[in-house]
């Protein structure tokens, strides 16, 4: 639920709200890679590039072959 709502907030341009939901998603399930990709994408859109890279890398610790996370690192 939090992951999907984070995506909706992102589409609406409500980035701080989306970031909170993505962080809650990770808090509830630290192994859920989609939470990391949502959080990192929001950080990227907020021009927090270093934080986004850290988040993508953290997600890869849990799912090293996740294409979305790998693509994010290459941005």
C-alpha positions as CSV (number, residue, x, y, z in Angstrom):
1,X,0.0,0.0,0.0
2,X,2.7,2.5,1.0
3,X,4.7,1.7,-2.2
4,X,1.7,2.4,-4.5
5,X,0.8,5.5,-2.6
6,X,4.4,6.8,-2.9
7,X,4.1,6.3,-6.6
8,X,0.9,8.2,-6.7
9,X,2.3,11.1,-4.7
10,X,5.3,11.2,-7.1
11,X,3.0,11.4,-10.1
12,X,1.1,14.2,-8.4
13,X,4.4,16.1,-7.6
14,X,3.8,15.7,-3.9
15,X,7.4,14.5,-3.3
16,X,7.7,15.0,0.4
17,X,4.6,12.9,1.0
18,X,5.9,10.2,-1.4
19,X,9.2,10.1,0.3
20,X,7.5,9.5,3.7
21,X,5.5,6.6,2.3
22,X,8.6,5.1,0.6
23,X,10.5,5.3,3.9
24,X,7.6,3.7,5.7
25,X,7.5,0.9,3.1
26,X,11.2,0.2,3.8
27,X,10.6,0.4,7.5
28,X,7.9,-2.3,7.3
29,X,9.8,-4.6,4.9
30,X,13.5,-3.8,4.6
31,X,13.9,-6.5,1.9
32,X,11.2,-5.1,-0.4
33,X,13.3,-3.6,-3.3
34,X,10.4,-1.5,-4.7
35,X,10.5,0.6,-1.6
36,X,14.1,1.5,-2.3
37,X,13.5,2.2,-5.9
38,X,10.5,4.5,-5.0
39,X,12.5,6.3,-2.4
40,X,15.6,6.8,-4.6
41,X,13.5,8.0,-7.6
42,X,11.9,10.6,-5.4
43,X,15.3,11.7,-4.0
44,X,16.5,12.0,-7.6
45,X,13.5,14.1,-8.6
46,X,14.2,16.3,-5.5
47,X,17.8,16.7,-6.9
48,X,19.2,14.9,-3.9
49,X,21.5,12.8,-6.2
50,X,23.9,11.6,-3.5
51,X,21.1,10.4,-1.3
52,X,19.4,8.7,-4.3
53,X,22.6,6.8,-5.2
54,X,22.9,5.6,-1.6
55,X,19.3,4.4,-1.6
56,X,19.8,2.5,-4.8
57,X,22.9,0.9,-3.5
58,X,21.2,0.0,-0.2
59,X,18.4,-1.6,-2.2
60,X,20.9,-3.6,-4.1
61,X,22.2,-5.1,-0.9
62,X,18.8,-6.8,-0.6
63,X,18.3,-7.6,-4.3
64,X,21.5,-7.5,-6.2
65,X,20.0,-8.3,-9.6
66,X,17.1,-5.9,-9.5
67,X,17.1,-4.1,-12.9
68,X,15.3,-1.0,-11.7
69,X,17.9,-0.5,-8.9
70,X,20.8,-1.2,-11.3
71,X,19.4,1.3,-13.8
72,X,19.1,3.9,-11.0
73,X,22.8,3.5,-10.1
74,X,23.8,4.1,-13.7
75,X,21.8,7.4,-14.0
